[in-house]
Amino acid sequence: MKITIDTDINEDTQELEYLVSDTSNKAITVLMFALVGLARERASYEQFLETITRIWGHVNEIH
């Protein structure tokens, strides 16, 4: 499985957007595990929980 993530600036809000090549359930699951692993390695426990909460909120907005 190959998943690419491109970035773009939203012209209206000037915020960074992430464009994911595959948004199937399997691809999102792979991305979630990768992000959880990365967050756990690089952050304190509090930062890790905050990151997971943010990610979970965005995933719930999509579905």
Secondary structure, DSSP 8 states (H G I E B T S, - for coil): ----EEEEE-TTT--EEEEES--SHHHHHHHHHHHHHHHHHHS-HHHHHHHHHHHHHHHHHH-
